[in-house]
């Protein structure tokens, strides 16, 4: 496995064209998809024909340095989900979004914080990123807690996207957190 990044317990690697089943399984769990689609699974065809090709194209676009990365436990190799560090589609390369989606079996183990912390370090020391941001629904306290553990700062409230109005709590909108390279250095 050609690892993009390793932490104490995790190995992050690029996705390959053979990884569709991992993404399909992850996106089929209603609890995982609760704050993304109201619990509705992503159709396997959408993952195979749209999501995975977009992930692979991102490695080309950003020279393999930014994108979405499969996360596996180093002890045993189990797939636990993914992390991403990537700019907006047409945004500046020195501003990147941090995100993650983990299997339920990986929840509550500190993996989201561990993987995110390592990506912040890589962003600010190797990739020339000056600011990292993350967004979630206001009611997604699990993700908000992780952003706060990373010492990211709440910078904005966001309106509910029209395609998310069916999700419980969506009427409360979303939140955006940020951390700059200077803030990260002071930790």
C-alpha positions in Angstrom: 0.0 0.0 0.0 1.5 3.3 -1.1 0.7 5.5 1.9 0.0 9.2 1.5 0.3 9.8 5.2 0.7 7.7 8.4 -0.3 8.5 12.0 0.2 6.4 15.1 -2.8 4.2 14.2 -3.8 5.1 10.7 -2.5 4.8 7.1 -4.0 7.1 4.5 -3.7 6.3 0.9 -5.0 7.3 -2.5 -8.2 5.7 -3.7 -7.9 3.5 -6.8 -10.4 2.5 -9.4 -10.9 -0.8 -7.5 -12.2 0.9 -4.3 -15.8 1.5 -5.3 -17.1 -1.2 -3.0 -15.5 0.5 0.0 -17.2 3.8 -0.8 -20.5 2.0 -1.5 -20.4 0.2 1.9 -19.6 3.4 3.7 -22.3 5.4 2.1 -24.9 2.7 2.6 -25.0 3.2 6.4 -27.9 5.4 7.4 -26.1 6.7 10.5 -23.0 7.7 8.5 -25.2 9.5 6.0 -27.5 11.1 8.6 -26.1 14.7 8.2 -25.4 14.3 4.5 -28.6 12.9 3.0 -30.9 12.3 5.9 -29.7 8.7 6.0 -30.3 7.9 2.4 -27.5 5.8 0.8 -25.6 7.0 -2.2 -26.6 4.9 -5.2 -23.8 2.5 -6.2 -24.0 3.7 -9.8 -23.4 7.3 -8.6 -20.3 6.2 -6.7 -18.9 4.2 -9.6 -19.7 6.7 -12.4 -19.4 10.1 -10.7 -17.8 10.1 -7.2 -14.9 7.7 -7.8 -13.9 9.2 -11.2 -14.0 12.7 -9.5 -11.8 11.5 -6.7 -9.3 10.0 -9.1 -9.3 13.1 -11.3 -8.6 15.2 -8.2 -5.2 13.5 -7.7 -4.3 14.5 -11.3 -5.5 18.0 -10.8 -3.7 18.6 -7.6 -0.5 16.5 -8.3 -1.5 13.8 -5.8 -0.9 16.2 -2.9 -4.5 17.1 -2.2 -7.7 15.1 -2.5 -9.7 12.4 -0.8 -7.8 9.5 0.9 -8.8 6.1 2.1 -8.1 5.5 5.8 -7.1 2.1 7.1 -6.2 1.0 10.6 -2.5 0.2 10.7 -3.2 -2.7 13.0 -5.1 -5.2 10.8 -5.7 -2.9 7.8 -9.4 -2.5 8.2 -10.9 0.3 6.0 -12.4 2.9 8.4 -13.5 5.6 6.0 -11.9 8.6 4.3 -10.4 12.0 4.9 -10.0 14.9 2.5 -7.9 17.9 2.2 -8.6 19.8 -1.0 -9.3 23.3 -2.4 -12.6 24.4 -3.7 -13.0 23.3 -7.4 -11.8 26.7 -8.7 -10.4 28.0 -5.5 -6.9 29.0 -4.5 -4.5 26.1 -3.7 -3.4 27.7 -0.5 -6.9 27.3 1.0 -8.1 23.8 1.6 -11.2 22.1 3.0 -10.7 19.4 5.7 -13.3 16.7 5.8 -13.8 13.1 6.9 -16.4 10.3 6.7 -15.9 7.3 9.0 -17.6 4.0 9.5 -19.6 3.6 12.7 -17.1 1.0 14.0 -14.5 3.8 13.9 -16.5 6.4 15.8 -15.5 7.4 19.3 -11.9 6.1 18.9 -10.2 9.5 18.2 -9.5 8.6 14.6 -11.2 11.7 13.1 -9.1 13.9 15.3 -5.9 11.9 14.7 -6.3 11.9 10.9 -7.4 15.5 10.7 -4.5 16.7 12.9 -2.0 14.9 10.7 -3.5 16.4 7.6 -3.3 19.9 9.1 0.3 19.3 9.8 1.0 18.1 6.2 -1.0 21.1 4.8 0.9 23.7 6.8 4.4 22.2 6.6 4.6 20.5 3.2 1.8 21.7 0.9 2.0 25.5 1.1 -1.5 25.9 2.5 -2.1 29.0 4.5 -5.7 28.3 5.7 -7.8 25.2 6.3 -11.5 25.3 6.7 -14.2 22.7 7.5 -18.0 22.9 7.5 -20.8 20.9 8.9 -24.4 21.2 10.0 -25.0 23.2 13.2 -26.6 20.1 14.8 -23.6 17.8 14.0 -22.0 18.1 17.4 -19.6 15.2 16.8 -17.9 16.9 13.9 -18.1 20.3 15.7 -16.3 18.8 18.7 -13.5 17.5 16.4 -13.1 20.9 14.8 -12.8 22.4 18.2 -10.3 19.8 19.4 -8.2 20.8 16.4 -8.4 24.4 17.7 -10.2 25.6 14.6 -12.2 28.8 15.1 -15.9 29.1 14.3 -16.0 31.8 11.7 -19.4 31.7 10.0 -22.9 30.3 10.0 -24.1 28.9 6.7 -27.6 28.7 5.2 -29.1 25.3 4.6 -28.5 24.2 1.0 -31.9 23.6 -0.7 -31.0 19.9 -1.4 -30.6 19.3 2.4 -33.9 20.6 3.7 -35.1 17.0 4.3 -32.4 16.4 7.0 -33.3 16.6 10.6 -31.9 19.8 12.1 -31.2 21.3 8.7 -33.3 24.3 9.5 -30.5 25.4 11.9 -28.1 25.7 9.0 -24.4 25.0 9.1 -21.2 26.3 10.5 -17.7 27.0 9.1 -14.5 26.6 11.1 -11.1 27.8 10.0 -7.5 27.6 11.1 -4.6 29.5 9.6 -1.0 28.4 9.4 -0.1 31.0 12.0 -2.8 29.8 14.4 -1.6 26.2 13.9 2.0 27.1 14.6 1.0 28.5 18.0 -0.6 25.2 19.2 
